[in-house]
Amino acid sequence: KLQNQLQLITSFKPADFHCTSAHKSFNVSKNRDASIVPIESARVVCANHECR
């Protein structure tokens, strides 16, 4: 069962619409690694003054 869960997690390939906010020009510099970006349903939304 644990192996099945690992397979599900590692096989997920998000489509572009899953990462819309992460790829916006004003957010790109906020991503620590371009190959690892948050999907919309799991991203942290912070106030403007906290994200600069």
Secondary structure, DSSP 8 states (H G I E B T S, - for coil): -HHHHHHHHHH----GGGGTGGGSTTTGGG-SBTTB---TTT-----GGG--
